[in-house]
């Protein structure tokens, strides 16, 4: 089986933007070791494309923020992860794009701007 065919199988393994376990269980016994590795690689890549990770410093997220994120990333699954190292902000990872929205970065940017303006 060629790589393109395995990629198509990986794409067909999704139902309603979510992985379908029944389909995966039907496909995996039919693949050899190398084909299975390629299949898993494509599954991970497709899952990464379909998922947005949101890192927050607290467990409770306001409904307004959740609604805003859903409107910003329609048709994507949003995973919320608690990260206590963030200071009053969010880190959003969408595929390969990382958006940092936190107090520390804002203060660092302000300090850099002030230093440049007084030099």
C-alpha positions as CSV (number, residue, x, y, z in Angstrom):
1,X,0.0,0.0,0.0
2,X,1.4,3.4,-1.0
3,X,1.7,6.4,1.3
4,X,-1.0,8.3,-0.5
5,X,-3.5,5.4,0.1
6,X,-2.5,5.3,3.8
7,X,-3.1,9.0,4.0
8,X,-6.6,8.6,2.6
9,X,-7.3,5.8,5.1
10,X,-6.2,8.1,7.9
11,X,-8.5,10.8,6.6
12,X,-11.4,8.3,6.5
13,X,-10.7,7.3,10.1
14,X,-12.5,10.5,11.3
15,X,-16.3,10.8,11.8
16,X,-17.7,14.3,12.5
17,X,-14.2,15.7,13.1
18,X,-13.4,13.0,15.8
19,X,-11.4,9.8,15.5
20,X,-13.6,6.8,15.0
21,X,-12.3,3.9,17.1
22,X,-14.3,1.3,15.2
23,X,-12.8,2.4,11.9
24,X,-9.3,2.3,13.3
25,X,-9.8,-1.2,14.7
26,X,-10.8,-2.4,11.3
27,X,-7.9,-0.7,9.5
28,X,-4.9,-1.5,11.8
29,X,-4.9,-5.3,11.5
30,X,-4.7,-5.0,7.7
31,X,-1.5,-2.9,7.8
32,X,2.1,-4.1,8.1
33,X,4.6,-2.6,10.6
34,X,5.9,0.2,8.3
35,X,2.4,1.0,7.0
36,X,1.1,1.2,10.5
37,X,3.8,3.7,11.5
38,X,2.9,5.8,8.5
39,X,-0.8,5.5,9.3
40,X,-0.2,6.6,13.0
41,X,1.9,9.5,11.8
42,X,-0.9,10.8,9.5
43,X,-3.5,10.3,12.3
44,X,-1.4,12.4,14.6
45,X,-0.9,15.1,12.0
46,X,-4.6,15.2,11.2
47,X,-5.6,15.2,14.9
48,X,-3.1,18.1,15.4
49,X,-4.7,20.1,12.6
50,X,-8.2,19.5,14.0
51,X,-7.4,20.4,17.6
52,X,-6.6,23.7,19.4
53,X,-4.9,23.6,22.8
54,X,-5.6,26.4,25.2
55,X,-3.3,26.7,28.2
56,X,-4.7,28.7,31.1
57,X,-3.4,29.4,34.7
58,X,-6.8,28.4,36.3
59,X,-9.2,25.5,36.0
60,X,-12.4,27.6,35.7
61,X,-12.7,29.5,32.4
62,X,-15.4,32.1,31.9
63,X,-18.2,31.3,29.5
64,X,-17.4,34.5,27.4
65,X,-13.9,33.2,26.8
66,X,-15.1,29.8,25.8
67,X,-17.7,31.3,23.4
68,X,-15.1,33.6,21.9
69,X,-12.6,30.7,21.3
70,X,-15.3,28.6,19.7
71,X,-16.2,31.5,17.4
72,X,-12.4,32.0,16.6
73,X,-11.9,28.3,15.8
74,X,-15.1,26.9,14.4
75,X,-15.1,23.2,13.5
76,X,-12.1,22.5,15.7
77,X,-12.0,20.6,19.0
78,X,-10.7,22.8,21.8
79,X,-8.7,21.2,24.6
80,X,-8.2,23.2,27.9
81,X,-5.0,22.6,29.8
82,X,-4.1,24.1,33.2
83,X,-0.6,25.7,33.2
84,X,0.3,27.5,36.5
85,X,3.4,29.0,35.0
86,X,1.2,31.5,33.0
87,X,0.5,34.8,34.7
88,X,-3.0,36.1,34.0
89,X,-3.2,35.0,30.4
90,X,-3.6,32.4,27.7
91,X,-1.4,30.3,25.4
92,X,-3.2,29.1,22.3
93,X,-1.7,26.5,20.1
94,X,-3.4,26.0,16.7
95,X,-1.5,23.4,14.6
96,X,1.9,25.1,14.4
97,X,0.9,28.6,15.4
98,X,1.4,29.6,19.0
99,X,-0.4,32.7,20.4
100,X,0.9,34.1,23.7
101,X,-1.6,36.3,25.5
102,X,-0.3,36.8,29.0
103,X,0.7,39.5,31.4
104,X,4.4,38.7,31.4
105,X,4.7,39.1,27.7
106,X,2.8,42.3,27.8
107,X,5.0,43.7,30.5
108,X,8.2,42.6,28.6
109,X,6.9,44.3,25.4
110,X,6.1,47.5,27.3
111,X,9.6,47.5,29.0
112,X,11.3,47.0,25.6
113,X,9.2,49.8,24.0
114,X,10.1,52.2,26.8
115,X,13.8,51.3,26.6
116,X,13.8,52.0,22.8
117,X,12.0,55.2,23.2
118,X,14.4,56.7,25.7
119,X,17.6,55.6,23.9
